[in-house]
Amino acid sequence: MKLRALVTLPMIAVLLATGCSGPVDHGETNTTPLAVSALNPTDPTTHAPGGELRLAVDEFGTLNPMAEESNAEFALLQQSYLPTFFRYDERGVAVPNPDFLASATETSSNPTKVTLKLNPSAVWGDGKKITATDVVATWAACNGRSTGFTCSSDLRFRDIQGVAQGVDESTVELTFNRAYPEWRGIFDRVSVLRADSVRSPQVFNTGWTEVRKEWASGPFLPDSGSIETKAVVASPNEDWWGTTKPTLARITIKEIPRENQVKAFSDAQIDAVDIVGSSDFYAAVRRVQGVEVRQAGSAVSRQLVFNTSSPGAVSDPKVRQAIAVALDRSGVGTAALPGIGFTAAPLGNRIYLPGQEGYADNAAELELTRNQAAARDLLDEAGWRRSEEQRVRDGRPLEVRLARIQGLRMSENEADAIAAQLGEVGIRVLMEDVTLENFDNGSVLAGGDFDMVVVGIEGGNYPLADLDARFGAGAEENWARFEDPAIDALIQRITLEGDPEQRRAAANELDRLLWEHMPTAPLYQLPQSIAVGVRLAGYGAPGLSSIAWESVGYAGE
């Protein structure tokens, strides 16, 4: 997990000047989670033939999705004309994309070994077959052993010890450095590029200035595009071997700065836009006729981190539990992002997201949901007695310091709601403003000069991949500074466990243990909010699922 994942960057600019906090609630205001996906999926055979889908990205970076300058947002859209080995269903489960991958079989769990069977019908834009040679070349360019290739740091090919052709040119054998249960995620950013396109550092670094049809493969193929024009235009692959034929006549991807995208959408220059939590953006797109905002749960959750090493009251687990059960987490989330049609639901798991395979509401199971009476009892047990409107112990008032990001309305709104709710049980919250710069560079969390702080945690389709970094003893990103040998043992067990069901069970055991110690308290899941025309099918807010580009189109009139 990287610090830049703590606050979703597209949100930062638009949340600096929008939003306001709502009234205090006296109970959990909503328990219905966000939809897991909002794509308006329809049968492609019912689509009106033709039509163009015009999409925008903040910046291209480069056309090479593996390069250092590559942009993850653009790389995702490039999957319309580049091979994808796996797609994700609504629960975030990876399944082989049969158009490119006939099967994927794990033959050993420690170290992990995998056999990939490529679809023998899959070909590049010039008709040449996609083979093991292409997979080997893709891995070799960015496995950390070759020099001169300027590869993106987001790639994880270094975790693969070896890649080789198997019994035939459509069979690929992968051997990882260790037990690697999340191996499918290796192919999220890039599955395979044509060997010719990554054959040397020169081609890799400077050969991707224009799109080349022979380097592409998918339901669409690029017709034109370059770094200079900052646009790519793709049309249906006439030789597409997939079972679903694309109905769109064209996909256009263009570079438009984030702050200009809503205007471009309102002016009918693009067909979809992310409103990134902005009430101003939401109001603007709602004024456009024939538009709807599709909303689903994102991969990011907001969680309250307690500094367990603080000299203050939050060093006591009973106080941390009292704070957690005093909070109306739904109310906090709803107040954080007003004016976008969003009502938060409480998050009952700090590892999995609602709808995700493995999600369990462990807060409810342990009876640690919103309960002010229980909060008061816990404070009594901790020795903090009620004195008028304040809790006191040994003559000292119960005060906790909450760090909030100055000028970031989401953080300010969360802090206001938390302070008001904790005040109802006699806990006084002292606001301590920090700059966005100091929060984003990690100095606030690393310095530990806080009692509580709300952070954004990037979950994604592989939530067990970074458990040691978040909760392990001495880990750099264990900002709660809470250590327990039982937690380390569980993390080690999860890391080595090859059976998916057993891994999920162990992960929930870990989450329940964390609920009891309460170094962090999950609050709510951030939404994806994508504005589109009502007739657009197969596109919108995917949640943890994938876009099937051949199934995107426009519903018939």
C-alpha positions in Angstrom: 0.0 0.0 0.0 1.3 3.4 -0.9 0.8 6.7 0.8 -0.8 8.2 -2.3 -3.6 5.7 -1.9 -4.6 7.3 1.4 -6.7 10.0 -0.3 -7.9 9.3 -3.8 -6.0 12.0 -5.8 -8.7 12.9 -8.3 -10.9 13.7 -5.2 -8.5 16.1 -3.6 -8.8 19.0 -6.0 -12.6 19.0 -6.1 -13.2 18.4 -2.4 -11.1 21.4 -1.3 -14.0 23.8 -1.6 -17.3 21.8 -1.6 -19.5 20.2 1.0 -20.7 20.8 4.5 -21.4 18.7 7.5 -24.9 17.4 8.4 -26.8 17.2 11.6 -25.9 14.8 14.4 -27.8 11.5 14.2 -28.8 9.4 17.2 -28.7 6.0 15.6 -27.2 4.3 12.5 -28.9 6.2 9.7 -28.5 3.6 7.0 -27.4 0.0 6.9 -27.9 -0.7 3.2 -24.5 -0.8 1.4 -23.8 0.7 -2.0 -24.4 -1.4 -5.0 -21.5 -3.7 -5.9 -21.7 -2.6 -9.5 -23.7 -0.1 -11.6 -23.0 -0.7 -15.3 -26.6 -1.1 -16.7 -25.7 -4.5 -18.2 -27.9 -5.5 -21.1 -27.9 -8.2 -23.8 -25.6 -6.8 -26.6 -27.9 -8.3 -29.2 -30.5 -5.7 -28.1 -28.1 -2.8 -28.6 -28.7 -0.3 -31.4 -25.9 -0.9 -33.9 -23.2 1.8 -34.0 -22.6 4.7 -31.9 -19.5 6.2 -30.4 -18.2 6.1 -26.8 -16.0 9.1 -26.0 -14.0 8.9 -22.8 -11.5 11.2 -21.2 -8.4 10.7 -19.0 -6.6 13.3 -17.0 -3.4 12.5 -18.8 -2.0 9.9 -21.2 1.5 9.7 -19.9 2.6 7.2 -22.6 1.0 4.7 -24.9 3.1 1.9 -23.4 1.1 0.6 -20.3 4.2 -0.9 -18.8 6.3 2.3 -18.9 7.3 4.5 -16.0 5.3 7.4 -17.4 2.2 5.2 -17.9 -1.1 6.3 -16.3 -3.2 3.7 -14.6 -6.5 5.3 -15.6 -5.5 5.3 -19.3 -4.1 1.7 -19.0 -7.5 0.6 -17.8 -9.2 2.0 -20.9 -6.5 0.6 -23.2 -7.9 -2.9 -22.3 -10.4 -2.2 -25.0 -7.7 -2.9 -27.5 -5.0 -4.9 -25.6 -5.2 -8.5 -24.3 -6.7 -9.1 -20.8 -6.1 -12.5 -19.2 -8.5 -12.1 -16.3 -11.8 -10.3 -15.6 -13.4 -9.7 -12.3 -17.0 -10.4 -11.5 -19.2 -8.2 -9.2 -17.7 -9.9 -6.1 -14.2 -9.0 -7.2 -13.3 -12.6 -8.1 -10.9 -13.1 -11.0 -12.0 -15.4 -13.8 -10.1 -16.3 -16.9 -11.2 -14.2 -19.9 -11.8 -17.0 -22.4 -11.1 -14.7 -25.4 -7.4 -14.8 -24.4 -7.0 -17.4 -21.7 -8.4 -20.9 -22.1 -7.4 -21.9 -18.5 -5.1 -20.9 -15.6 -4.1 -23.7 -13.3 -2.1 -23.4 -10.1 0.1 -26.5 -9.9 2.0 -25.7 -6.7 1.3 -23.4 -3.8 4.7 -22.8 -2.2 6.4 -21.6 -4.3 3.4 -20.8 -6.5 3.6 -22.4 -9.9 1.0 -21.7 -12.6 0.2 -23.1 -16.1 -1.5 -20.7 -18.5 -3.3 -22.1 -21.6 -3.6 -19.3 -24.1 -6.6 -19.2 -26.5 -5.1 -20.6 -29.7 -7.5 -18.4 -31.7 -6.2 -15.2 -30.1 -4.2 -13.1 -32.6 -2.5 -9.7 -32.8 -3.9 -7.0 -35.1 -2.0 -8.3 -38.1 -3.2 -11.9 -37.6 -0.1 -13.2 -35.9 -0.9 -15.7 -33.1 -0.4 -14.6 -29.5 2.1 -17.2 -28.0 4.2 -18.0 -25.0 7.0 -16.0 -26.7 5.0 -12.8 -26.1 4.4 -13.6 -22.4 8.1 -14.4 -21.9 9.2 -11.1 -23.5 6.6 -9.1 -21.5 7.9 -10.5 -18.3 11.6 -10.2 -19.3 11.3 -6.5 -20.0 10.2 -5.6 -16.5 11.3 -8.4 -14.2 14.1 -6.2 -12.7 16.9 -8.2 -14.3 17.1 -6.4 -17.7 18.7 -3.0 -17.9 17.6 0.1 -19.7 13.8 -0.6 -19.6 12.0 2.3 -17.8 9.3 0.2 -16.3 6.4 1.4 -14.0 6.9 0.7 -10.3 3.3 -0.6 -10.2 4.3 -3.7 -12.1 4.9 -6.9 -10.1 6.8 -9.0 -12.6 9.7 -9.1 -10.2 7.7 -11.5 -8.1 7.9 -14.1 -10.9 11.1 -16.2 -10.8 10.7 -17.6 -14.3 8.4 -17.7 -17.3 8.8 -20.3 -20.1 7.0 -22.0 -22.9 5.3 -25.3 -21.9 4.4 -28.2 -24.1 3.4 -26.0 -27.0 3.4 -22.3 -28.0 0.0 -21.8 -26.4 1.2 -23.0 -23.0 3.1 -20.8 -20.5 4.7 -22.0 -17.3 5.1 -19.5 -14.5 7.2 -20.0 -11.3 7.0 -17.4 -8.5 9.6 -16.5 -6.0 7.5 -17.7 -3.1 3.9 -18.6 -2.1 1.9 -16.0 -4.0 -1.8 -16.6 -3.7 -2.6 -13.2 -5.3 -0.8 -14.2 -8.5 -3.8 -13.4 -10.8 -3.4 -9.7 -9.8 0.0 -9.7 -11.6 -1.8 -9.4 -14.8 -4.2 -6.5 -13.9 -2.2 -3.6 -15.4 -0.8 -5.6 -18.3 -1.4 -9.2 -19.3 0.8 -9.5 -22.3 2.3 -7.2 -25.0 3.6 -8.2 -28.3 7.2 -9.4 -28.1 8.3 -7.0 -30.9 6.9 -4.1 -28.9 9.2 -4.8 -25.9 12.2 -6.4 -27.6 14.7 -3.8 -26.6 15.0 -0.8 -24.2 14.9 1.5 -27.2 11.6 0.1 -28.6 10.2 -0.1 -25.1 11.1 3.5 -24.1 10.7 5.4 -27.3 8.8 3.1 -29.8 5.3 3.8 -28.4 4.8 7.3 -29.6 1.9 6.2 -31.9 -0.6 3.4 -31.8 0.2 0.4 -34.0 -2.6 -2.0 -34.9 -0.2 -4.9 -35.1 0.7 -4.4 -31.4 -2.9 -4.5 -30.4 -5.5 -7.2 -29.8 -9.0 -7.2 -28.6 -12.6 -6.6 -29.5 -11.5 -3.2 -30.8 -8.3 -2.2 -32.7 -6.8 1.3 -32.8 -7.2 3.2 -36.0 -5.2 6.3 -35.0 -3.6 7.9 -32.0 -0.4 9.4 -30.7 1.2 11.1 -27.8 1.2 14.3 -29.9 -2.5 14.3 -30.6 -3.4 13.0 -27.1 -6.2 10.9 -28.5 -6.8 7.3 -29.5 -9.6 6.2 -31.8 -10.5 2.5 -32.0 -13.0 0.6 -34.1 -14.4 -3.0 -33.9 -11.9 -5.7 -34.8 -13.3 -7.2 -38.0 -11.6 -10.5 -37.3 -12.7 -10.7 -33.6 -12.9 -14.4 -32.5 -14.9 -13.7 -29.3 -18.4 -15.0 -28.9 -19.7 -11.5 -28.3 -19.3 -9.1 -31.2 -18.9 -5.4 -30.3 -21.8 -3.2 -31.3 -20.1 0.2 -30.9 -18.8 1.8 -34.0 -16.0 3.6 -32.3 -14.3 4.3 -29.0 -12.4 7.5 -28.6 -10.1 8.2 -25.7 -8.9 11.8 -25.3 -6.8 13.7 -22.8 -8.8 16.4 -20.9 -7.6 17.9 -17.6 -9.8 16.7 -14.7 -11.1 20.1 -13.9 -12.4 20.5 -17.4 -14.1 17.1 -17.8 -17.5 18.0 -16.3 -17.8 20.9 -18.7 -16.8 18.7 -21.6 -19.5 16.2 -20.5 -22.1 19.0 -20.2 -21.1 20.3 -23.7 -21.6 16.7 -25.1 -17.9 16.3 -25.9 -17.6 13.1 -23.9 -20.1 10.5 -22.9 -19.1 9.7 -19.3 -17.4 11.5 -16.4 -16.4 10.7 -12.8 -17.9 13.3 -10.5 -15.2 12.4 -7.9 -17.3 13.2 -4.9 -18.0 16.9 -5.8 -21.4 18.3 -5.1 -20.7 21.0 -7.7 -19.9 18.4 -10.4 -23.0 16.4 -9.4 -25.2 19.5 -9.7 -23.7 20.3 -13.1 -24.3 16.8 -14.6 -27.8 16.6 -13.2 -28.7 19.6 -15.3 -27.9 17.8 -18.5 -31.0 16.1 -20.1 -31.0 12.3 -20.4 -28.2 11.8 -17.9 -28.0 9.6 -14.8 -25.3 9.1 -12.1 -24.4 5.5 -11.6 -23.1 4.8 -8.2 -21.4 1.7 -6.7 -18.9 0.9 -4.0 -15.3 1.8 -4.8 -12.1 0.0 -3.7 -11.4 2.7 -1.1 -12.7 2.8 2.5 -12.4 5.5 5.1 -11.0 4.2 8.4 -10.3 5.8 11.8 -6.7 5.1 13.0 -6.0 5.3 16.7 -2.5 6.1 17.9 -2.2 3.4 20.5 1.2 4.7 21.6 -0.3 8.1 22.4 0.0 9.3 26.1 -3.7 10.2 25.8 -6.8 8.2 26.6 -6.8 6.3 23.2 -4.0 4.1 24.5 -6.8 2.3 26.5 -8.6 -0.3 24.3 -11.8 0.3 26.2 -11.8 3.9 25.2 -11.1 3.0 21.6 -14.0 0.6 21.7 -16.2 3.2 23.3 -15.3 5.7 20.5 -16.1 3.1 17.8 -19.5 2.1 19.2 -20.4 5.7 19.9 -20.0 6.7 16.2 -22.8 6.7 13.7 -20.5 5.6 10.9 -23.3 6.0 8.3 -23.8 9.5 9.5 -20.1 10.3 9.3 -19.9 9.1 5.7 -23.0 10.8 4.6 -21.9 14.1 6.1 -18.5 13.8 4.5 -19.8 13.8 0.9 -23.1 15.8 0.8 -24.9 16.8 -2.4 -23.9 13.8 -4.5 -26.9 11.5 -3.9 -24.8 9.4 -1.5 -25.9 7.8 1.8 -23.1 5.9 3.5 -23.5 2.5 5.3 -21.3 1.4 8.2 -18.4 -0.7 7.2 -18.1 -3.9 9.4 -14.8 -5.2 8.1 -11.4 -3.5 7.8 -10.0 -6.1 5.3 -12.9 -6.9 2.9 -15.5 -4.6 1.3 -19.2 -5.2 1.1 -20.2 -7.6 -1.6 -16.6 -8.9 -1.9 -16.0 -12.6 -1.5 -15.0 -13.0 2.1 -16.8 -10.0 3.5 -18.4 -10.5 6.9 -19.9 -7.8 9.2 -17.6 -8.7 12.1 -18.6 -5.5 13.9 -22.2 -6.8 14.1 -21.1 -10.3 15.1 -19.1 -8.9 18.0 -21.9 -6.4 18.9 -19.6 -3.4 18.3 -22.0 -1.5 16.1 -23.6 1.9 17.0 -24.7 1.7 20.7 -24.3 4.8 22.8 -25.4 3.0 26.0 -22.6 0.4 25.4 -20.2 3.3 24.8 -21.1 4.9 28.1 -20.6 1.5 29.9 -17.2 1.1 28.4 -16.1 4.6 29.5 -17.4 3.8 33.0 -15.3 0.6 33.0 -12.3 2.6 31.9 -12.8 4.9 34.9 -14.1 7.9 33.0 -17.1 9.2 34.9 -19.8 11.6 33.7 -19.5 15.1 35.1 -22.2 17.3 33.5 -21.5 17.2 29.8 -17.9 15.9 30.1 -16.2 12.6 31.1 -13.5 13.0 33.7 -11.0 10.9 35.6 -8.8 12.0 38.4 -9.9 15.5 37.7 -8.9 15.5 34.1 -11.4 15.8 31.2 -11.6 13.1 28.6 -10.1 14.8 25.5 -8.8 13.3 22.3 -6.9 15.0 19.5 -8.3 14.4 16.0 -6.1 15.4 13.0 -8.1 16.8 10.1 -6.8 17.9 6.7 -7.1 21.7 6.4 -9.1 22.7 3.4 -10.1 19.2 2.4 -13.9 19.3 2.9 -14.3 15.6 3.2 -11.8 15.4 6.1 -13.3 18.5 7.7 -16.9 17.2 7.4 -15.8 13.8 8.9 -14.1 15.5 11.8 -17.1 17.7 12.5 -19.5 14.7 12.5 -17.2 12.6 14.7 -16.7 15.5 17.2 -20.5 16.0 17.5 -21.2 12.3 18.0 -18.5 11.7 20.5 -19.7 14.8 22.4 -23.0 13.0 23.0 -21.2 10.5 25.2 -19.0 13.0 27.0 -15.8 12.8 24.9 -14.4 16.2 23.8 -12.6 16.2 20.5 -9.8 18.7 20.0 -9.3 19.5 16.3 -5.7 19.7 15.1 -5.4 20.9 11.5 -2.7 19.5 9.3 -1.8 20.6 5.8 -2.6 18.4 2.8 1.0 18.4 1.9 2.1 17.0 5.2 -0.6 14.4 5.2 0.0 13.3 1.6 3.8 13.0 2.1 3.2 10.7 5.2 4.9 12.9 7.8 1.7 13.2 9.9 1.2 9.5 10.1 4.9 8.6 10.4 5.4 11.3 13.1 2.5 10.0 15.3 1.6 13.3 16.7 -2.2 12.6 16.8 -4.7 10.5 18.8 -7.0 9.8 15.9 -7.0 10.4 12.2 -9.2 9.3 9.3 -7.4 7.8 6.3 -8.5 6.3 3.0 -7.4 2.6 2.6 -7.2 1.2 -0.9 -8.6 -2.3 -0.8 -9.0 -3.6 -4.3 -9.4 -7.1 -5.6 -6.6 -8.5 -3.5 -7.1 -7.2 0.1 -4.9 -9.8 1.7 -1.8 -8.7 -0.2 -0.7 -5.9 2.2 -1.8 -7.2 5.7 1.7 -7.3 7.0 2.4 -3.7 5.9 -0.8 -2.5 7.6 -0.9 -4.5 10.8 2.5 -6.3 11.2 4.8 -5.5 14.2 7.1 -2.7 13.3 5.6 -2.2 9.8 6.1 1.3 8.4 2.5 1.7 7.6 1.2 0.3 10.9 0.2 3.9 11.9 -1.8 2.7 14.9 1.5 1.3 16.4 -0.3 -1.7 17.8 1.6 -5.0 17.9 0.5 -8.4 19.0 2.2 -11.8 18.3 -1.2 -13.3 17.6 -1.8 -10.8 14.8 1.7 -11.5 13.3 1.0 -15.3 13.5 -2.3 -14.9 11.7 -0.8 -12.8 9.0 1.9 -15.4 8.4 -0.7 -18.1 8.2 -2.7 -16.1 5.6 0.4 -15.5 3.6 1.3 -19.2 3.3 -2.2 -20.6 3.1 -3.0 -21.9 -0.4 -6.7 -22.7 0.0 -8.8 -19.6 -0.8 -11.6 -20.6 1.6 -9.1 -21.1 4.5 -7.4 -17.8 3.7 -10.7 -15.9 3.9 -11.6 -17.6 7.2 -8.2 -16.7 8.6 -8.6 -13.1 7.4 -11.9 -12.7 9.2 -10.3 -14.2 12.3 -7.7 -11.5 12.0 -10.4 -8.8 11.5 -12.3 -10.0 14.6 -9.1 -9.9 16.7 -8.5 -6.3 15.5 -12.1 -5.3 16.4 -11.4 -6.5 19.9 -8.2 -4.5 20.2 -9.5 -1.6 18.0 -6.3 -0.1 16.7 -8.4 1.1 13.8 -12.1 1.4 13.2 -13.6 1.0 9.8 -16.1 3.8 9.0 -17.6 3.6 5.5 -16.9 2.8 1.8 -16.3 5.6 -0.6 -18.6 5.6 -3.7 -17.8 5.6 -7.4 -20.1 8.1 -9.0 -20.1 8.1 -12.8 -22.4 10.3 -14.9 -23.5 8.8 -18.2 -26.3 9.0 -20.7 -29.2 6.8 -19.7 -29.0 4.7 -22.9 -25.4 3.7 -22.4 -25.2 0.0 -21.5 -22.4 -2.0 -20.0 -20.5 1.1 -18.7 -20.6 3.2 -15.5 -19.4 2.5 -12.0 -17.9 -1.1 -12.1 -17.1 -1.4 -8.4 -14.7 -4.3 -8.2 -15.8 -5.8 -11.5 -14.3 -5.3 -15.0 -15.7 -3.6 -18.1 -16.4 -6.1 -20.9 -15.8 -3.7 -23.8 -17.4 -5.9 -26.4 -20.7 -5.7 -24.3 -20.7 -1.9 -24.2 -23.2 -0.1 -26.4 -26.4 1.9 -26.6 -29.8 0.5 -25.8 -32.3 0.6 -28.7 -34.7 3.5 -28.8 
